[in-house]
Amino acid sequence: MSAFRPALCAAFAASLLLAASPAEARFGKKSSDTSENKKEDKKRDDKRDNRDARVHAATPIRSSWRSETHSSRPPPRDRPSYSTRIHGDAIVAAAEVLAIAVEASSPGPSMTVREQRDAQPLHLRAGLNGGVMGGGVAGDAFLGIEGEALGIAVQGTQLVLPTDDGTRGTDDIRLATLHLTYAPVSTDRVRWRLEGGVSTAHAPDVFFVGPSIATSLEVCVAGPLDLEARVQGTAGTYRQVDASAGLALHLGALNVRGGVRGLILDDAGRVDGIQHVDSFVGPYAGVGLAF
């Protein structure tokens, strides 16, 4: 299998997020005009009640039969929401990544030969990344400790974004995941992980906790150059899709990486009854240690 096929797969996953339309309101933040709308609705209801009290309109004899006929019609089916379509596309991209990982586990003769790394009973990965997303900045830190197959991974992300209503200040969103990891494929050239655990999201007006799953893939491209891809999803109290793809250069224990990251956040209307969806895409770069 060509070493560039995983790269195409990762690019496909990132393109799903690049195609996402900009959000109309901030994730996890109450709408600024909610109270004003309620006041206007109350005024209109009071005027309508006063007008109905003064005028008594005659009711046609057959009006009840017509209303029954109309009410007997089945309601129109709701179209899939924007977030549902995006989550479905992300699942398709994740499935493609898994298929590539299985094929990559059996390197063919056309693959570039890479120096074998010394097998260690315990591997540690740590790093810091920074980038630009949604007109603001994003930074994250991660730590992974794993053996030949099992391990644990922790990741935290801080988003500092301009306010969605144009007011002064910023909106801060903090994300975190705690996963147990299992690597069904672990060779000198490929490492594919399955992850599961919990994720949290701390937005301006709400704090969420939900179940989380993820999959990640590391494939040797040439010499010390690796391709890295990861897709994480959360469903339940809130919805989150976090996907990234990039390259990592191994300089001994030091790693230098860069790529593209996409993030979708959906509070499912649990803040003020209005669904707020944010989608962000941007480049990232960072450094890390692996030993």
C-alpha positions as CSV (number, residue, x, y, z in Angstrom):
1,M,0.0,0.0,0.0
2,S,1.4,3.4,-0.9
3,A,2.5,5.5,2.1
4,F,0.5,8.4,0.8
5,R,-2.9,6.7,1.0
6,P,-3.3,7.5,4.7
7,A,-2.5,11.1,4.0
8,L,-5.3,11.2,1.4
9,C,-7.6,9.7,4.0
10,A,-6.7,12.3,6.6
11,A,-7.1,15.0,4.1
12,F,-10.6,13.7,3.4
13,A,-11.5,13.8,7.1
14,A,-10.2,17.4,7.4
15,S,-12.2,18.4,4.3
16,L,-15.5,17.4,6.0
17,L,-14.8,20.0,8.6
18,L,-13.6,22.6,6.2
19,A,-17.0,22.3,4.4
20,A,-18.9,23.2,7.6
21,S,-20.8,26.5,7.5
22,P,-20.0,29.1,10.1
23,A,-22.0,29.0,13.3
24,E,-24.8,31.4,14.0
25,A,-24.3,31.6,17.8
26,R,-21.7,30.6,20.4
27,F,-21.6,27.1,21.7
28,G,-22.7,26.9,25.4
29,K,-23.6,30.6,25.6
30,K,-27.1,32.1,26.2
31,S,-28.5,34.2,23.3
32,S,-28.1,37.9,24.1
33,D,-31.6,38.7,22.7
34,T,-33.5,35.9,24.5
35,S,-35.0,38.1,27.2
36,E,-35.9,40.9,24.7
37,N,-37.7,38.4,22.5
38,K,-39.8,37.1,25.4
39,K,-40.9,40.7,26.2
40,E,-41.9,41.4,22.6
41,D,-43.8,38.1,22.4
42,K,-45.7,39.0,25.6
43,K,-46.7,42.4,24.3
44,R,-48.0,40.9,21.1
45,D,-49.9,38.3,23.0
46,D,-51.6,40.9,25.2
47,K,-52.6,43.0,22.2
48,R,-54.1,39.9,20.5
49,D,-56.1,39.0,23.6
50,N,-57.5,42.5,23.9
51,R,-58.6,42.4,20.2
52,D,-60.2,39.0,20.5
53,A,-62.1,40.1,23.6
54,R,-63.7,43.0,21.7
55,V,-64.6,41.2,18.4
56,H,-66.4,37.9,18.3
57,A,-66.0,36.4,14.8
58,A,-68.7,34.0,13.5
59,T,-67.5,30.5,13.1
60,P,-68.4,28.7,9.8
61,I,-70.5,25.5,10.3
62,R,-68.0,23.4,8.4
63,S,-64.9,24.8,10.0
64,S,-64.6,22.0,12.5
65,W,-64.8,19.4,9.7
66,R,-62.0,21.1,7.8
67,S,-59.8,21.4,10.9
68,E,-60.3,17.7,11.6
69,T,-59.4,16.9,8.0
70,H,-56.2,19.0,8.2
71,S,-55.3,17.6,11.6
72,S,-55.6,14.1,10.3
73,R,-52.8,14.7,7.9
74,P,-49.5,13.2,9.1
75,P,-46.9,15.9,10.1
76,P,-44.1,16.5,7.7
77,R,-40.9,14.6,8.5
78,D,-38.1,16.7,9.9
79,R,-35.1,17.0,7.8
80,P,-31.8,15.9,9.4
81,S,-30.2,18.7,11.3
82,Y,-26.9,20.2,10.3
83,S,-25.0,18.7,13.2
84,T,-26.4,15.2,12.5
85,R,-25.1,15.4,8.9
86,I,-21.7,16.5,10.1
87,H,-21.5,13.8,12.7
88,G,-22.4,11.2,10.2
89,D,-19.7,12.4,7.8
90,A,-17.2,12.3,10.6
91,I,-18.1,8.7,11.4
92,V,-17.6,7.8,7.7
93,A,-14.1,9.4,7.8
94,A,-13.2,7.6,10.9
95,A,-14.3,4.3,9.4
96,E,-12.0,5.0,6.4
97,V,-9.1,5.7,8.7
98,L,-9.6,2.4,10.4
99,A,-9.7,0.5,7.1
100,I,-6.4,2.2,6.1
101,A,-4.8,1.2,9.4
102,V,-5.6,-2.5,8.9
103,E,-4.1,-2.5,5.4
104,A,-1.0,-0.6,6.6
105,S,-0.3,-3.2,9.3
106,S,1.1,-5.5,6.6
107,P,3.9,-3.4,4.9
108,G,4.5,-4.3,1.2
109,P,7.8,-4.4,-0.6
110,S,7.2,-0.9,-2.1
111,M,7.3,0.8,1.3
112,T,10.4,2.7,2.3
113,V,12.6,0.9,4.8
114,R,12.8,2.6,8.2
115,E,15.2,2.1,11.1
116,Q,13.6,0.0,13.8
117,R,13.1,1.7,17.1
118,D,14.2,0.0,20.2
119,A,11.3,-1.7,21.9
120,Q,10.6,-0.2,25.3
121,P,8.3,-1.7,28.0
122,L,6.7,1.7,28.5
123,H,6.2,4.6,26.1
124,L,5.5,8.2,27.1
125,R,4.2,10.9,24.8
126,A,3.8,14.5,25.8
127,G,3.5,17.8,23.9
128,L,2.2,21.3,23.4
129,N,0.4,22.5,20.3
130,G,-0.8,26.0,19.3
131,G,-2.8,27.3,16.4
132,V,-5.4,29.7,15.0
133,M,-9.1,28.8,15.0
134,G,-12.4,30.7,14.5
135,G,-10.7,34.1,14.5
136,G,-9.0,33.4,17.8
137,V,-6.3,31.2,19.2
138,A,-6.2,27.6,20.4
139,G,-3.7,25.7,22.5
140,D,-3.7,22.2,23.8
141,A,-1.5,19.9,25.8
142,F,-1.5,16.1,25.8
143,L,0.1,13.3,27.7
144,G,0.0,9.6,26.8
145,I,1.5,6.6,28.7
146,E,1.2,3.2,27.1
147,G,2.8,-0.2,26.9
148,E,2.8,-2.6,24.0
149,A,-1.0,-2.4,23.6
150,L,-2.7,-0.7,26.6
151,G,-2.4,2.8,27.9
152,I,-3.9,6.1,29.0
153,A,-4.2,9.4,27.3
154,V,-5.1,12.9,28.6
155,Q,-5.7,16.0,26.4
156,G,-6.8,19.5,27.2
157,T,-7.7,22.4,24.8
158,Q,-8.1,26.1,25.5
159,L,-10.0,28.2,22.9
160,V,-9.9,32.0,23.2
161,L,-12.4,33.4,20.7
162,P,-13.8,36.9,19.8
163,T,-17.4,37.3,21.1
164,D,-20.1,36.2,18.7
165,D,-22.3,39.3,19.4
166,G,-19.6,41.9,18.7
167,T,-19.3,43.0,22.4
168,R,-15.9,43.7,23.9
169,G,-14.0,40.8,25.4
170,T,-13.5,37.2,24.5
171,D,-15.3,33.9,24.9
172,D,-13.3,31.1,26.5
173,I,-14.0,27.4,25.9
174,R,-12.1,24.7,27.6
175,L,-12.2,21.1,26.5
176,A,-10.7,18.0,28.1
177,T,-10.6,14.2,27.4
178,L,-9.5,11.3,29.6
179,H,-9.2,8.0,27.6
180,L,-8.0,4.5,28.0
181,T,-6.2,3.3,24.9
182,Y,-5.8,0.0,23.1
183,A,-3.5,-0.6,20.1
184,P,-4.7,-3.5,18.0
185,V,-1.9,-2.8,15.5
186,S,1.5,-1.9,16.8
187,T,4.5,-2.4,14.5
188,D,7.7,-0.5,13.7
189,R,5.9,1.4,11.0
190,V,2.3,1.6,12.1
191,R,0.5,2.2,15.4
192,W,-3.3,2.3,15.4
193,R,-5.1,3.1,18.7
194,L,-8.7,2.8,19.8
195,E,-9.7,5.1,22.7
196,G,-12.6,5.4,25.1
197,G,-13.4,7.5,28.2
198,V,-15.0,10.8,29.1
199,S,-14.8,14.3,27.8
200,T,-15.8,17.7,29.3
201,A,-16.6,21.1,27.8
202,H,-16.6,24.3,29.9
203,A,-18.3,27.1,27.9
204,P,-19.3,30.6,29.0
205,D,-22.7,29.5,30.5
206,V,-22.5,25.8,30.9
207,F,-20.4,22.8,31.9
208,F,-20.8,19.5,30.0
209,V,-19.6,15.9,30.7
210,G,-20.2,13.1,28.2
211,P,-18.9,9.8,26.9
212,S,-16.1,10.0,24.4
213,I,-14.5,7.7,21.8
214,A,-11.6,8.2,19.5
215,T,-9.2,6.6,17.1
216,S,-5.7,7.6,16.2
217,L,-3.1,6.5,13.6
218,E,0.6,7.0,13.2
219,V,2.2,5.8,10.0
220,C,5.9,6.1,8.9
221,V,6.1,8.0,5.6
222,A,9.9,8.1,5.2
223,G,12.8,7.9,7.7
224,P,11.9,10.0,10.8
225,L,8.8,11.5,9.1
226,D,5.4,10.2,10.3
227,L,1.9,10.9,9.4
228,E,-0.4,11.5,12.3
229,A,-4.3,11.5,12.2
230,R,-6.9,11.5,15.0
231,V,-10.7,11.6,15.2
232,Q,-12.6,12.0,18.5
233,G,-16.3,12.2,19.1
234,T,-18.7,12.9,22.0
235,A,-22.5,12.3,22.1
236,G,-25.1,12.6,24.8
237,T,-25.4,15.8,26.8
238,Y,-23.5,17.7,24.1
239,R,-21.9,16.8,20.8
240,Q,-18.3,17.2,19.8
241,V,-16.2,16.2,16.8
242,D,-12.5,16.9,16.9
243,A,-10.3,15.8,13.9
244,S,-6.7,16.5,13.0
245,A,-4.2,15.4,10.5
246,G,-0.5,16.4,10.1
247,L,3.1,15.4,9.9
248,A,5.6,14.8,12.7
249,L,9.4,14.9,12.4
250,H,11.2,12.7,15.0
251,L,14.6,14.2,16.1
252,G,15.6,11.6,18.6
253,A,13.3,12.0,21.6
254,L,12.1,15.5,20.4
255,N,9.2,15.7,17.9
256,V,8.2,18.7,15.8
257,R,4.7,18.5,14.3
258,G,2.3,20.6,12.3
259,G,-1.0,20.1,10.4
260,V,-4.7,21.1,10.3
261,R,-7.3,20.7,12.9
262,G,-11.1,20.9,12.8
263,L,-13.6,21.2,15.7
264,I,-17.4,21.1,15.8
265,L,-19.3,21.8,19.1
266,D,-23.1,21.5,19.5
267,D,-24.8,22.2,22.8
268,A,-28.1,20.6,21.6
269,G,-30.1,23.6,22.9
270,R,-29.4,22.7,26.6
271,V,-28.4,26.2,27.6
272,D,-31.5,28.3,26.7
273,G,-33.5,26.1,24.4
274,I,-31.8,27.3,21.3
275,Q,-29.3,25.1,19.6
276,H,-25.8,26.7,19.3
277,V,-23.3,25.1,16.9
278,D,-19.8,26.3,16.4
279,S,-17.3,24.9,13.8
280,F,-13.7,25.9,13.7
281,V,-10.8,25.0,11.3
282,G,-7.2,26.1,11.4
283,P,-3.6,25.1,11.3
284,Y,-1.6,24.0,14.3
285,A,2.1,23.5,15.1
286,G,3.8,22.1,18.2
287,V,6.6,20.2,19.9
288,G,6.7,17.1,22.0
289,L,8.7,14.4,23.6
290,A,8.5,10.6,23.0
291,F,10.6,8.1,24.8
